[in-house]
Structures are given as structure tokens and as C-alpha cells.
Amino acid sequence: MKSLAKKVVIYSMVAILQCGIGAATLEASPRQDNQQNHARDNRDRNEQSRYENERHEREMQRRHHESEREWHERQRFENERHDHFVRDIEAAAIIYLLLNH
């Protein structure tokens, strides 16, 4: 009887240890975190792009007090700024994808 009790206790402890190791492994798994972070990062980039595009559209419109020359100068400056910002967003997306995959 003593031998049977020892075996039950030992096998129970082994089973508990395996369950604990399995649970810890699942919790530490990066798969769910990466998917959630990836989705959140995509939403953030989409929101930044949408905001920048809306701001760019507003800035490209001519203001009632501007001369033709001032308007074209502001458009040129705004186009350069917008292109720079879009390149930064795209570069950040590429770097993020390279680091996480």
C-alpha cells in the first residue's frame, strides 16, 4: 500500500508540474500579443494617415486673403511636407514589419 501511495503522489506532482509549465508557456506565447499589437499599430498608422490626408486637403485649399503666388508657394511647401510625412509613416511600417517577422 505504501508503494501505491508513493506512486500516486509522485505522478500527481509530475502532472501538476507539467500543467504549470504548459500554462506558463501559453501565457508567455508572443503569438496573441503580436497579433494584438500588430492590429493596434495598423490602426494607429491608418489613423495617422487619415489625419494627415485631411490636414493636407485643408492646407491645399486657397484662402480668401492669399494671392495666387502665395497660394502656389504654400502648396509647394505643403506638398513637400506631406510627402516627407507619408515617407516617414511608410518607413516606420516597413521597419516594424522587418523587426516583428
Secondary structure as UniProt FT lines:
FT   HELIX           2..28
FT   HELIX           30..60
FT   TURN            64..65
FT   HELIX           68..100
//
